[in-house]
Amino acid sequence: MPKAKLIGNNTKDGMSTLELLIAFGVGIIMLTAATMAAFGNQTVVLDASLHHEALGKAARELENARATAFGHFNSLVSTAPVAFDVYTKELVVEDMALCRKRALSRLTWMAGSNRPQKIELTTDVADISGAVARGGDCDTDAPVSSWNNPQSFASDHFNPTDPTAQAEPTGIDVLDKIAYMGADTGASGSAAPYLFIADTRGATLGQTDNLFVDFTNGFDAGAPIVALDAVHSINPGTGAMTYYVYAALKRATDQFAVIDVTDMRAPSIVALRPLSGVSGGEPGGYRIYYYKNRVYILTKYTSGPEFHVFDVSAPANPQELGSFGLGRTANSLVVRDEAIPSLGGVTRTIAYLATDKGSAELTVLDVTNPANITELTNADVALPGIQNGTALYLVGNNLYFGRQSTPGGSDFYIFDATDPYAASGGLPIKAEKDINTGVLWIRVVGHLAFIATPKSKHEFQVWDISGTAITQIADHDFPNIAAAGIDYESDIIYAGAGGAGNDALRMIYSP
């Protein structure tokens, strides 16, 4: 019996040991889970803290970007990734349109081992001061269409009753969906009134007439309008909008005209001015550009200065401020204020010209003081071959340049215009492309370059310029559209057709 009792006691003790081991096991599991939960909670807390901090830093970077754009719009540029505390930060800036940029602030970091994290914030910035400086003629709408299938949206003749005898289109500028076009003598021997205005605000798909308005006051510009620039201004007291067309006239004197087109059906010339010191075989106005209450007007290569600057802060009383002898013909120009990095951010007014000079197809002038214009020969570009510069467009710090067709060479270039004062041997080339034809007109919006060419069956081309390689998106046959130029507004290309027998105006879209 005692033996049995002993065995019973040992069994009881064994069970107690087993229970204790089980309890220890459960306790260890619970402790492990609690420990993992505690450390996991710490990881979650740390991740949340880093995300919150990164969000604040990314937001501050965007605020800094807005401040930079407000100070000088084109100083807002992309920055390379840089270490910043535990983060790497970068700013990616994209030119969406002439007066609109998109800024993306990105912060990346590594959470723990092999857990990459990222915060991105995006904002769009508009160049209000730039739009005002350009008289309201400054795109903010990026293309919505892919533009891989350009089609005619609407068109019209100058003279619908006799298209073959109409005037020859020479220039086009579109402002608020009103197309202003200049004209030269056509087959009939007369091009009066030399100015034509198309109201396209109500244009419909397939429309082929009734775009051009009739003048009720018998307006006549008196001479061919070779080039024109349309602007509007707002009366700060009344809020009333006034529209002007600044025109380069093809004649020996009074080559500069200011036309009030506020009432598009009754335009009127409010001022005529001669270009001082001009004579010789090509004294007429040739190209014109408005920027910041000044008009820059060119003649072809002639006797006397080819480059002239007028103050038009009072449009009815323009005053010539200065001139400059180019000694060459400039076929295109663009003018803009630049914050010059190599001058410590000092702002200068720079003019870029596409010319026929072999050693300076791209010519760069400092026109800050019109009475003392200087050529920045260090920034001038001499390209291979003898082909002339023909077209320019400037967006952000990219200067888009076209020239006559260059056999075996590039016809379309993108130059870096960040700092013309620091250039040595010409502005740096960022990209170039042989498009197998000459370039007559360029408009760039977002990642698209719209190009008009003289090549038959290939008059209208669309190129993707978003990367380092320039690639073609579309190539379309719109006969003779190159002659009078192209302009862009609200995802529509407005083209002025050459030749009196063609549609003077064609609106192109991509469905």
Steps between C-alpha positions, in 0.01 A plus 500: 500500500774751587651418165185586322479819691851588391413436139193719532702783644757478215223516243360807663843665509556411132176662398591814690829522313324455168252771586784727597675438168179570312451817695856607424442428130180700491670778688791506259263510203304782657819685589634455149174622350496794737860580414430475127190713540697757695779517244250486212314784657828691526558436125153622414549806718842566342362456145211731577738757647732487197205524259360797686838673503560421131157638411585827671839522332352424156237769555770751598693417182189580296456827686861586418431410136201734491710779652772443238244514219347815644843668513599392150288239327772347284734459795277215614683195363552138593760417764708182530434261791689608813536350849290680760512360858386138460327586173594560140311793348456619143285744306373406153375795294319459170410779257131437432454812285662837443352641822449184706735262680435185701720440804528162671668482843629150577655365821629142528649311794571150625289374791674216680666245279398490137175699538520803262250777571390801290294818527405707191307827481413687179385852420455711187634855489380768258716788378263791558765769453619326183148496361465871570842568344384324182174690484294197602634291213649222712382138499411330827308204351706190431388276212226253588511311171772254408547684168577177317219564250483868394183592312339815366247639746386811308625733226413814305610717207573871522258551211244220485345630177828497306768291677741506204526880505538550870791648692807297594516418876826609662466465877272374775457556872218360714377659822191386692391287200508802266740448209668814363661459158709725279499495122705601200394559140337195344415399146253786462771761558339630818493371855298771673416518784827304573365407844252213540335388823336161560275443799539128578329496839196328353677297231354154438650182359494510121426873470647652181371858498379793709804505729635831370304806610399789272631845589218749535718811483689442173831439684816480286851465645636677192789257440571128525528371857798264494492406871281582798466443874166528681474596868243621748520727801265563791412847621569475876235760576210368294602140435430554130703292256671664202645297213784613273678357199860614455584465132813509283410667170668438166589853391790745511368719784246474782587132517356459850124517557291478816145382428220507756293185446286516814202510267607228258248619242629856507880503546686829482861610465591703807869557418753471219874532552806487270803287579779750555801495269367227270550518125634280223336216314308337789371781723164343579403341828564125507454345846345630824481394866327652803636465852448707813370824344765490230476404135802356322479539123742376235577577140686272264870570448508854364666840536467621856407307814291186457395470868273764660341537844186704577339593829127428469394560859275763338393306187366807321834676542786250449854630537812346349750428780793374297622289211782267406675410175493123467670482161283195426137399453327350802212274399361449850544652844393455861568732794487427872636611836760259637636468853865443407670248735853606411409861584370406842137482390493850349214532252583588140273521196628260236400476134559178306499514119510237224707659224666448163852572631725197454699566816193575711188322378389541861571858607465619860458865604480676836224757443452608863598853402359563150733796460801273553421159352789251507552171321602210725739348250601236757144364484459522121487162328666410171354176364649266238412580141368817337130461583327802659324510832126534442292439815514542879287424804599532866338303783659482843874487441467305176548697180355316201671588173431406138699557184486436128523137395852377564607198293650242730467728800256617764218742419342524848691586819434549870742741667553561871422868560556491878794742494593674173770699681679183610487335158832444330499418132122531481204387705529130591309255280270275704360301207485511121320317222515460125130522407580475126361842416532864595319655796292811436297537820510343847255488788577295811245404764571241768691208349391582145672705231275606211705575188397647164728412209528581128517132402211390279278235662679557832398857580384436857696289746470418870804390702541368854773699674454361852818293501854539374394335173264705280241264353228557244133460591326617182576615146209643302431656164333840540596679175683833533419560866859600570505831318310717749595327823336299775374575849359289785212557739278261698616179327448649153769592247412803289680499165525772238506345154724637227375573151191693404314188388513326835304530821652804667434356847489139607429374850663163574414263782560137596182302576 
